[in-house]
Amino acid sequence: MKTIAIDLGGTKVKMGVVSDGKVIASAKIEANSSRGFLPLKPEIEDICTKWMRIHSASGIGIAFPSLVDCERKQILGHNDKFNDCEGFDFEKWIHERFGLPMVLENDANAAALGEMGYGAALGCKDFVLMILGTGIGTAAVMDGRLIRGKHYQAGNLFGHIPQQGNGRSCAGCPGFGCIEAHASTWALKEIANESPLASPLKNEPVLNFKILKEYYDAGDPLAASIFEECCDSWRNCLIALIYAYDPEVVVLSGGVLNWGNELPERLFREVKKRVWTPWGKLQYRTTQNPEYSVLLGLHYLNQIQSEKE
Amino acid sequence: MKTIAIDLGGTKVKMGVVSDGKVIASAKIEANSSRGFLPLKPEIEDICTKWMRIHSASGIGIAFPSLVDCERKQILGHNDKFNDCEGFDFEKWIHERFGLPMVLENDANAAALGEMGYGAALGCKDFVLMILGTGIGTAAVMDGRLIRGKHYQAGNLFGHIPQQGNGRSCAGCPGFGCIEAHASTWALKEIANESPLASPLKNEPVLNFKILKEYYDAGDPLAASIFEECCDSWRNCLIALIYAYDPEVVVLSGGVLNWGNELPERLFREVKKRVWTPWGKLQYRTTQNPEYSVLLGLHYLNQIQSEKE
């Protein structure tokens, strides 16, 4: 069976056709998520229509970068991304436009299921996942079951745990000093501007980890300082996940991993130094294709749903 | 039925006879937990023996202030308190000395069960608990079940989530900047000494929240600054618990609540301001008797165990 998977990311919409746990076709669209979802709908429909002709997909999966009620297929909180999705009837849209069943899931939950089904957490029943994209996504599996919680928000908001008394205000929640506000793509430009360090980096009109890496490699002290602060924050996020869900395996995913091996090596080294697990040693893994975890998870969910029906 | 409950706290050992969810007799012993458990054993035995003569207890419950395997009845990590308990056979001791069945549990887990069975979380299936004693204990119940995790450490170590890049080193774990290292009884003396603020508080040979409150009430600026930092750290701990377990109710317990209403009011106000729960409003509760949550929970566990047998 095949799934058309749509990962609504804060920066890019990633789409793919997934068959037997492999992405066999893919596409990317600029997201401009602050402008909403509706402006992107025609282009997403065009790609789906094209793929429907070529591949006989049996379902469509959509991942959303904030809180999702996967049973009622509704957006619960938009987190300042794709605000017009609140109240939007995804199921009706997909059914009327393509005549297919669909699944809707939080992006980090989807990534966790993708890694459990086909990737870095294959065969693992207790693991946590942190996915570094535009923001920070988190999810956890305990005893083989995805943690969802009473209101579908358990495990997904670790990027919003406050770290500091008077930290940066957060674009995605009412909080201050959130991990995400100190260590994510959307916050990079402001973090750079607020630093007392001088650097040509401050003249970049847009900042992401790809650009930051270029400055970092050239020895820019501001880039080095930002990268260090990000690693500290991500480390704290991972330790919080470990203490919350008591996993065997820690999985790291997301486009920010294109930074290179230095990122997971440094991050995992720092976690290992500080985390307290008297039962033994955690395993630390990165995904093979950090851009595809979410797409794979949507396929996994589509498979589960079609088996139920 | 009646339970003899023993709460091995970092500062005091609290003991009680619990009947039908009420503490009908109680005793306190100085713990000096850094000297270990064995020096306290004779006194604990004397009190138990006395109570056995008066009350016909059907079981004994012991709560430990660190990680516990409640199935095998073993201590998993001592957290620098009662180090000699690692490997100690509690079940054998209780059986040989008193001929009674026993339960062993992490203190915060016991407190959560006590509040669920008889207290602030009565009838509640999704709640988190933070208990402020010598350290910070945390526990969570999701869908009516205590969260334990693959290695019995899920939910209990939120006091060890790091908050700051270069925070204080922790007495209880390999980490730095742990919430507990910035906001708990055991850390107060060092926190005071390290402050640049001048205060007679620094001359106190021992510090706890009772003494801190006296200085605070007298307008001491160092006491005010420490109390504020503690509230910030506790707030972060509660927000992390909420994001991890998606509860309906937040319960606060522990001897530090003797500070007075100002503490929970301030803390809950700060959490409400920052936490993101698009589904609706959390309920915030304090226990009626913050010193007894753990004892009640041991009784609850003893009842469950005796029903099984």
HADDOCK unambig.tbl for C-alpha pairs under 7 A between the chains (distance, minus, plus):
assign (segid A and resid 76 and name CA) (segid B and resid 278 and name CA) 6.61 0.50 0.50
assign (segid A and resid 77 and name CA) (segid B and resid 278 and name CA) 5.95 0.50 0.50
assign (segid A and resid 149 and name CA) (segid B and resid 245 and name CA) 6.13 0.50 0.50
assign (segid A and resid 149 and name CA) (segid B and resid 246 and name CA) 5.30 0.50 0.50
assign (segid A and resid 150 and name CA) (segid B and resid 246 and name CA) 6.09 0.50 0.50
assign (segid A and resid 150 and name CA) (segid B and resid 247 and name CA) 6.76 0.50 0.50
assign (segid A and resid 151 and name CA) (segid B and resid 246 and name CA) 6.48 0.50 0.50
assign (segid A and resid 151 and name CA) (segid B and resid 279 and name CA) 6.49 0.50 0.50
assign (segid A and resid 153 and name CA) (segid B and resid 246 and name CA) 5.83 0.50 0.50
assign (segid A and resid 154 and name CA) (segid B and resid 243 and name CA) 5.65 0.50 0.50
assign (segid A and resid 154 and name CA) (segid B and resid 244 and name CA) 5.08 0.50 0.50
assign (segid A and resid 154 and name CA) (segid B and resid 245 and name CA) 4.91 0.50 0.50
assign (segid A and resid 154 and name CA) (segid B and resid 246 and name CA) 4.69 0.50 0.50
assign (segid A and resid 155 and name CA) (segid B and resid 243 and name CA) 6.10 0.50 0.50
assign (segid A and resid 155 and name CA) (segid B and resid 244 and name CA) 4.81 0.50 0.50
assign (segid A and resid 155 and name CA) (segid B and resid 245 and name CA) 6.88 0.50 0.50
assign (segid A and resid 157 and name CA) (segid B and resid 243 and name CA) 5.61 0.50 0.50
assign (segid A and resid 158 and name CA) (segid B and resid 243 and name CA) 6.36 0.50 0.50
assign (segid A and resid 161 and name CA) (segid B and resid 236 and name CA) 6.71 0.50 0.50
assign (segid A and resid 161 and name CA) (segid B and resid 239 and name CA) 6.34 0.50 0.50
assign (segid A and resid 161 and name CA) (segid B and resid 240 and name CA) 5.46 0.50 0.50
assign (segid A and resid 162 and name CA) (segid B and resid 236 and name CA) 5.64 0.50 0.50
assign (segid A and resid 163 and name CA) (segid B and resid 163 and name CA) 4.69 0.50 0.50
assign (segid A and resid 163 and name CA) (segid B and resid 164 and name CA) 6.38 0.50 0.50
assign (segid A and resid 164 and name CA) (segid B and resid 163 and name CA) 6.38 0.50 0.50
assign (segid A and resid 164 and name CA) (segid B and resid 164 and name CA) 6.67 0.50 0.50
assign (segid A and resid 165 and name CA) (segid B and resid 232 and name CA) 6.10 0.50 0.50
assign (segid A and resid 173 and name CA) (segid B and resid 276 and name CA) 5.94 0.50 0.50
assign (segid A and resid 174 and name CA) (segid B and resid 274 and name CA) 5.03 0.50 0.50
assign (segid A and resid 174 and name CA) (segid B and resid 275 and name CA) 6.57 0.50 0.50
assign (segid A and resid 174 and name CA) (segid B and resid 276 and name CA) 6.39 0.50 0.50
assign (segid A and resid 175 and name CA) (segid B and resid 274 and name CA) 4.19 0.50 0.50
assign (segid A and resid 175 and name CA) (segid B and resid 275 and name CA) 6.39 0.50 0.50
assign (segid A and resid 232 and name CA) (segid B and resid 165 and name CA) 6.13 0.50 0.50
assign (segid A and resid 236 and name CA) (segid B and resid 161 and name CA) 6.70 0.50 0.50
assign (segid A and resid 236 and name CA) (segid B and resid 162 and name CA) 5.65 0.50 0.50
assign (segid A and resid 239 and name CA) (segid B and resid 161 and name CA) 6.33 0.50 0.50
assign (segid A and resid 240 and name CA) (segid B and resid 161 and name CA) 5.45 0.50 0.50
assign (segid A and resid 243 and name CA) (segid B and resid 154 and name CA) 5.66 0.50 0.50
assign (segid A and resid 243 and name CA) (segid B and resid 155 and name CA) 6.08 0.50 0.50
assign (segid A and resid 243 and name CA) (segid B and resid 157 and name CA) 5.60 0.50 0.50
assign (segid A and resid 243 and name CA) (segid B and resid 158 and name CA) 6.35 0.50 0.50
assign (segid A and resid 244 and name CA) (segid B and resid 154 and name CA) 5.08 0.50 0.50
assign (segid A and resid 244 and name CA) (segid B and resid 155 and name CA) 4.80 0.50 0.50
assign (segid A and resid 244 and name CA) (segid B and resid 244 and name CA) 6.36 0.50 0.50
assign (segid A and resid 245 and name CA) (segid B and resid 149 and name CA) 6.12 0.50 0.50
assign (segid A and resid 245 and name CA) (segid B and resid 154 and name CA) 4.91 0.50 0.50
assign (segid A and resid 245 and name CA) (segid B and resid 155 and name CA) 6.87 0.50 0.50
assign (segid A and resid 246 and name CA) (segid B and resid 149 and name CA) 5.28 0.50 0.50
assign (segid A and resid 246 and name CA) (segid B and resid 150 and name CA) 6.09 0.50 0.50
assign (segid A and resid 246 and name CA) (segid B and resid 151 and name CA) 6.49 0.50 0.50
assign (segid A and resid 246 and name CA) (segid B and resid 153 and name CA) 5.82 0.50 0.50
assign (segid A and resid 246 and name CA) (segid B and resid 154 and name CA) 4.69 0.50 0.50
assign (segid A and resid 247 and name CA) (segid B and resid 150 and name CA) 6.75 0.50 0.50
assign (segid A and resid 274 and name CA) (segid B and resid 174 and name CA) 5.05 0.50 0.50
assign (segid A and resid 274 and name CA) (segid B and resid 175 and name CA) 4.18 0.50 0.50
assign (segid A and resid 275 and name CA) (segid B and resid 174 and name CA) 6.58 0.50 0.50
assign (segid A and resid 275 and name CA) (segid B and resid 175 and name CA) 6.38 0.50 0.50
assign (segid A and resid 276 and name CA) (segid B and resid 173 and name CA) 5.92 0.50 0.50
assign (segid A and resid 276 and name CA) (segid B and resid 174 and name CA) 6.38 0.50 0.50
assign (segid A and resid 278 and name CA) (segid B and resid 76 and name CA) 6.60 0.50 0.50
assign (segid A and resid 278 and name CA) (segid B and resid 77 and name CA) 5.94 0.50 0.50
assign (segid A and resid 279 and name CA) (segid B and resid 151 and name CA) 6.46 0.50 0.50
